[in-house]
């Protein structure tokens, strides 16, 4: 069970806190532009930051040029990441129009060439996250999975919706099962994993190696721990309002403490709050909710989760 990549959402602070709830294996970063990484543009390198607590860590990159993607993969590897992942699932037009994201599914030979160039350039595993296809007329995930496997990909993750669907309708887990049956490398399924029972059911009934949850883990950071409880024959652990408060405050605390330029002696938000209390104080005058000094950031601020 792992965290799916979500632009503006799956930063290091969030990944660490989900890990601390238990039963989360792989974490995947926010997507970052290969071009920005190679050229060192803006804050791109910040999206490669992670802690040892988060391992194994996959860094997801997007782009359409094989040479640039290979060079970006080398940057990712140099930063110590465990895996580099190729985004072939983002349906957002401003990504897809640049021969990146899910538009690569319309050019499977080119997509496979990107993977081959990356595999040749780095020693760490290269993986791919894709969708079912571009639209209902072009559902080609099984074929593309076979092609990227032949190009050297170590695993694939499949979101069971097309780019045209975006997040409408239901994820097609029968299609995900066909992908898993079409290749010998591990396949991870994504889509509509909101309740612990849904996670358990997909792991039990679908021939996948694992699952990645996106919006479900945002709503419930205890999702994997509760699923693990069910798989062990225990009732899923209860999550109280106090648990949610503490998670939120610890998240803000990490963001404040680790923001660029944050004072070394910044106070702890979580430290100023105790269960049962309706009062809390940031503990530092350096930050306020409306301050421009802090932002979770995103390599693609306008993009929804993949």
C-alpha positions in Angstrom: 0.0 0.0 0.0 1.4 3.4 -1.0 0.7 7.0 -1.5 -0.1 8.0 -5.1 1.5 11.2 -6.4 -0.6 14.3 -6.1 0.5 17.8 -7.2 0.4 20.2 -4.3 -0.5 17.5 -1.9 2.1 14.7 -1.4 4.9 16.9 0.1 7.5 15.5 2.5 5.6 16.5 5.6 2.4 14.8 4.5 4.2 11.6 3.4 6.0 11.4 6.8 2.8 11.8 8.8 1.0 9.1 6.8 4.0 6.8 7.3 3.7 7.4 11.0 0.1 6.1 11.1 1.4 2.7 10.0 1.2 0.2 7.1 2.2 2.6 4.4 5.0 1.2 2.2 5.9 3.3 -0.9 5.5 7.0 -1.1 5.6 9.0 -4.3 6.4 12.7 -4.6 4.5 15.4 -6.3 5.3 15.4 -10.0 8.1 17.7 -11.2 9.1 18.8 -14.7 12.1 17.1 -16.2 13.0 20.3 -18.0 12.9 22.3 -14.8 15.1 19.7 -13.1 17.7 19.6 -15.8 17.9 23.4 -16.0 17.6 24.0 -12.3 14.6 26.3 -12.7 12.9 27.8 -9.7 12.0 25.5 -6.8 12.2 22.3 -8.8 14.9 20.7 -6.7 12.8 21.2 -3.6 10.4 18.5 -4.9 13.3 16.0 -4.6 13.7 16.5 -0.9 12.8 13.7 1.4 13.8 12.2 4.8 15.0 8.7 5.6 11.7 8.1 7.4 9.9 8.1 4.1 11.9 5.4 2.4 11.3 3.8 0.0 10.7 7.0 -1.9 9.8 7.4 -5.6 10.2 10.7 -7.3 7.8 11.3 -10.2 8.9 13.3 -13.2 7.1 14.4 -16.4 8.2 15.4 -19.8 8.2 14.2 -23.4 11.9 14.3 -24.5 13.8 11.0 -24.0 17.1 12.7 -23.5 15.8 15.3 -21.1 13.9 12.7 -19.1 17.0 10.6 -18.9 19.0 13.6 -17.7 16.3 14.4 -15.1 16.3 10.7 -13.9 20.1 11.2 -13.3 19.3 14.2 -11.1 16.8 12.2 -9.2 19.2 9.4 -8.7 21.9 11.8 -7.5 19.6 13.0 -4.8 19.4 9.5 -3.4 15.8 8.5 -4.4 15.0 4.8 -4.5 12.9 5.0 -7.6 12.2 7.4 -10.5 8.6 7.3 -11.8 7.3 8.5 -15.2 4.1 10.4 -15.2 1.9 9.0 -18.1 -1.3 9.7 -16.2 -1.8 13.4 -15.8 -4.8 14.5 -17.9 -4.4 18.2 -17.3 -4.2 20.0 -20.7 -1.3 22.2 -19.8 0.7 19.1 -19.2 -0.7 16.9 -21.9 -0.3 19.5 -24.6 3.5 19.3 -24.2 3.7 15.6 -25.2 3.8 14.7 -21.5 1.5 13.1 -18.9 -1.3 11.0 -20.3 -0.8 12.3 -23.9 2.2 9.8 -24.0 -0.4 7.1 -24.0 -1.4 8.3 -27.5 2.2 7.6 -28.7 3.1 4.3 -27.1 6.3 3.8 -29.1 7.5 7.3 -28.0 6.5 6.5 -24.4 8.6 3.3 -24.5 11.5 5.2 -25.9 11.5 7.6 -22.9 11.5 4.6 -20.5 14.4 3.0 -22.4 16.5 6.1 -22.3 15.9 6.5 -18.6 16.7 2.9 -17.8 19.9 3.2 -19.7 20.8 6.4 -17.8 20.3 5.3 -14.2 20.8 2.3 -11.9 17.7 2.8 -9.8 14.3 1.3 -10.9 12.3 3.2 -13.5 8.5 2.8 -13.1 5.5 4.2 -14.9 2.2 5.5 -13.7 -0.5 5.5 -16.4 -4.2 5.6 -16.9 -6.6 3.2 -18.7 -6.0 5.2 -21.9 -6.6 8.5 -23.5 -10.3 8.0 -24.0 -12.9 5.2 -24.4 -11.8 4.6 -28.0 -8.1 4.4 -27.0 -7.9 2.2 -23.9 -4.4 0.8 -24.4 -3.0 0.3 -20.9 -2.3 -3.4 -21.3 -0.5 -2.8 -24.6 1.5 0.1 -23.2 2.4 -1.8 -20.1 3.9 -4.6 -22.2 5.9 -2.0 -24.2 7.3 -0.2 -21.2 8.1 -3.6 -19.6 10.1 -4.5 -22.7 11.8 -1.1 -22.5 13.0 -1.9 -19.0 10.4 -0.6 -16.6 10.5 -2.3 -13.2 6.8 -1.8 -12.4 3.7 0.1 -13.5 0.8 1.7 -11.7 -2.6 2.0 -13.4 -5.4 4.4 -12.6 -8.5 2.8 -14.0 -9.9 5.9 -15.7 -9.1 7.4 -19.0 -7.8 11.0 -19.4 -11.1 12.0 -20.9 -12.9 10.8 -17.8 -10.6 12.7 -15.4 -12.2 11.8 -12.1 -15.7 11.2 -13.3 -17.4 7.8 -13.2 -15.8 4.7 -11.6 -12.3 3.3 -11.9 -12.2 0.2 -14.1 -10.5 -2.5 -11.9 -11.2 -5.2 -14.5 -8.9 -3.2 -16.8 -6.3 -3.0 -14.1 -6.6 -6.8 -13.7 -6.0 -7.2 -17.4 -2.8 -5.1 -17.2 -1.6 -7.2 -14.3 -2.2 -10.3 -16.3 -0.5 -8.9 -19.4 3.0 -8.3 -17.8 5.4 -10.0 -15.5 6.5 -6.9 -13.6 4.6 -5.7 -10.5 1.4 -3.8 -11.2 -0.2 -1.4 -8.7 -3.8 -0.4 -9.0 -5.3 3.0 -8.3 -8.7 4.5 -8.2 -11.7 4.7 -5.8 -9.8 3.5 -2.8 -11.6 5.4 -0.1 -12.7 2.9 2.5 -10.5 0.3 4.3 -12.7 -2.5 3.0 -12.2 -1.3 -0.6 -8.4 -1.5 -0.2 -8.6 -5.0 1.2 -11.1 -6.1 -1.5 -8.9 -4.9 -4.3 -5.8 -6.5 -2.9 -7.7 -9.8 -2.4 -9.7 -9.9 -5.6 -7.4 -8.3 -8.2 -4.0 -9.8 -9.3 -2.1 -6.6 -8.4 1.2 -6.4 -6.4 -0.2 -3.5 -4.4 -2.4 -0.4 -4.4 -1.7 3.3 -4.4 -4.3 5.7 -2.9 -4.6 9.4 -3.6 -7.7 11.2 -2.6 -8.6 8.4 -0.2 -5.5 8.9 1.8 -6.0 12.7 1.8 -9.4 12.2 3.4 -8.2 9.6 5.8 -4.5 9.3 6.5 -5.2 6.2 8.6 -6.7 4.4 5.6 -3.8 1.9 5.2 -3.5 1.2 8.9 -7.2 0.5 9.0 -6.9 -1.8 6.0 -4.1 -3.6 7.7 -6.3 -4.1 10.7 -9.0 -5.7 8.6 -6.4 -8.0 6.9 -5.2 -9.1 10.3 -8.8 -10.0 11.4 -9.1 -6.9 13.7 -11.7 -4.2 13.6 -10.3 -1.1 11.9 -8.9 1.3 14.4 -11.2 4.2 15.3 -10.1 7.7 14.3 -11.3 10.5 16.6 -11.7 14.2 16.1 -8.7 14.7 18.4 -6.6 12.4 16.2 -7.5 14.6 13.2 -6.7 17.8 15.0 -3.3 16.5 16.0 -2.5 15.3 12.5 -3.4 18.7 11.1 -1.4 20.6 13.7 1.6 18.3 13.3 1.4 18.8 9.5 1.3 22.6 9.8 4.1 22.4 12.4 6.4 20.5 9.9 5.6 23.0 7.1 6.4 26.0 9.3 9.6 24.6 10.7 10.9 23.5 7.3 9.8 26.4 5.1 12.7 28.2 3.4 13.9 31.0 5.7 12.0 29.7 8.8 13.6 30.7 12.1 15.5 27.9 13.8 13.7 28.5 17.0 10.2 28.5 15.6 7.6 27.3 18.0 5.8 24.0 17.7 2.1 24.2 16.8 1.4 20.7 18.0 3.3 21.4 21.2 0.9 24.2 22.1 -2.2 22.0 21.8 -3.4 19.1 24.0 -6.2 16.6 23.3 -9.5 17.9 24.6 -8.5 21.5 24.3 -10.3 23.8 21.9 -7.5 26.4 22.1 -4.2 26.3 20.4 -1.6 28.8 19.5 1.0 28.7 16.7 3.7 29.3 19.2 5.6 31.6 16.8 5.0 35.1 15.5 6.8 34.3 12.3 3.8 32.8 10.6 0.1 33.5 10.2 -2.5 31.7 8.0 -2.5 34.5 5.5 1.2 35.0 5.3 2.9 34.8 1.9 6.0 33.3 3.6 4.6 29.8 3.6 3.0 27.7 0.9 3.0 23.9 0.5 4.0 24.5 -3.1 3.4 22.6 -6.2 5.4 21.9 -9.3 2.0 22.3 -11.1 -0.3 24.3 -8.8 -3.3 24.1 -11.0 -3.3 20.3 -11.4 -5.6 18.0 -9.5 -4.3 14.7 -8.1 -3.3 12.2 -10.8 
